[in-house]
């Protein structure tokens, strides 16, 4: 009997509708040395504790950077991709890892898992690349939005610093545009 709360009927409704037991999104950190879990549904605590941050080395990294195809893993001994023993101990019997690419850069992966053997049918697997592409686009947009937010905050800090320098300068300072209109001046100016 798996040592997991997944046996209980407390799965989020989206997982029930998709007939999954847990799912997670892992993205590479800034140094691309680790895959970090940035979101999960239904993941048992023990799995989350062990896979929240994974070194981006070994077979998973090799697979993520070498293919855009879904990686299907199974608890079965004759499967091409064997699942981690801890995952199997929690009752997971089949998983799909979907590499998330933006243009030619792998951003991370989406993991979908089930306690059912051979959960993923060919018709579903055929849809995985489109799902991964949409998710990668969303991840890219969020990252781009964060970069823009950071840049705007840095600009605001620089403006505050410029205003402080202008106001404490011992002489009058005027800043004019190309048509000689005053855009900025300190109190003495």
Protein Blocks (a to p, Z undefined) as FASTA:
>chain_A
ZZdfklpccbcfklmmnopabdcdddddfkopaccdfbdehiafklmmmmmpccfehjll
mmmmmpcbdcdddfbfkbmbdcdfklmmnopabdcdddddehjacfbdcddddfbehkbc
fklmmmmmmmmmmmmmmmmmmmmmmmmmmmmmmmmmmmmmmmmmmmmpcbdcddddfkop
afbdcfkZZ
